[in-house]
């Protein structure tokens, strides 16, 4: 081993010891020579992060960004074993907040000196072949862009999604009447809760905007007798949903089409939008609300189920266009064109469009658990997932589901269901209490 190799190993060991003192995490780091070092004072778990070669540290130092770390993970420069990323991330929390690495001003110079052996270390180039090829923010989207955004995410592979979703292929926040429930039970309970909130009745016309794989509409038609129609921009989802309705013998009452919500016509008694609101773009929210209201019957109900963010202070100057690293990574590799609203703005947009808001319910921790279970299920089906989408895509998705679960756990992300009617009326469209929801 050369003197250069010795210096790099000693620098890596010093870096891990420093991190262990600051984080006190329940895990280990394995260096490229096989050395296994604790990330805390007395780790008990088998969770281990491995670093392939000194060039991995060098590449991240030269381009210190979340995107660089993701590329190294996708190309196996960084790997993990002995547990899921969610388990490890939860161990790095103080309550709901992530542990931070605080450094005094003088410590930066010392750290830079310690890491100097890595500045010119080389590793295999981390490719960038799995991100969305177009504009990722969606700020200047046209209607025709929506299909490209949706198909990048949803047309990955129905078989791949089936590895971690429930048998009904419901791809949105589940509802846990008991925290020990599994995904299957929680998604069934979610579909039930949506139908109850909408107070569905036999023969009513129901619309699902962004119908996914058809789980909600098939459940509503089978159990509540509605006549249902759903729209999606994903061809994979459309084929699955139509086949499902036919297999269940309800395709005379449940129909699906490939269409943008903005082009819909007709009138519906009940409208659901479950996990679709995040795709429309902030500037399109007013028109979206007006469009949904124009499709709703006078005595109808609308349920909007959407991920949201915390309300921020108004940004000025360069901060106005700055995209947070984690948001940029998700937009690039998972959800191009997605933008999150805050619940206050969503409710205001509803009221400005003429809706009366009746109920707002937060499901933040429900989504934290849903994504954690999805991550665990996908990790358990690793080999099958790789056979469907390749190892790089599999690794991106494991990291994504883990990161989103942690974001909901910490409160960075939220999830709200908002129930509204077309306008204020002297005769209420809802019962006097919520008691019927929990019968």
Beta strands, then each sheet from edge to edge (+ up, - down):
strand 1: 28-30
strand 2: 36-38
strand 3: 48-51
strand 4: 78-81
strand 5: 93-94
strand 6: 97-98
strand 7: 205-209
strand 8: 227-232
strand 9: 254-258
strand 10: 268-274
strand 11: 296-309
strand 12: 356-362
strand 13: 413-421
sheet 1: 2+ 1- 3- 4+
sheet 2: 5+ 6-
sheet 3: 9+ 8+ 7+ 10+ 11+ 13- 12+
end
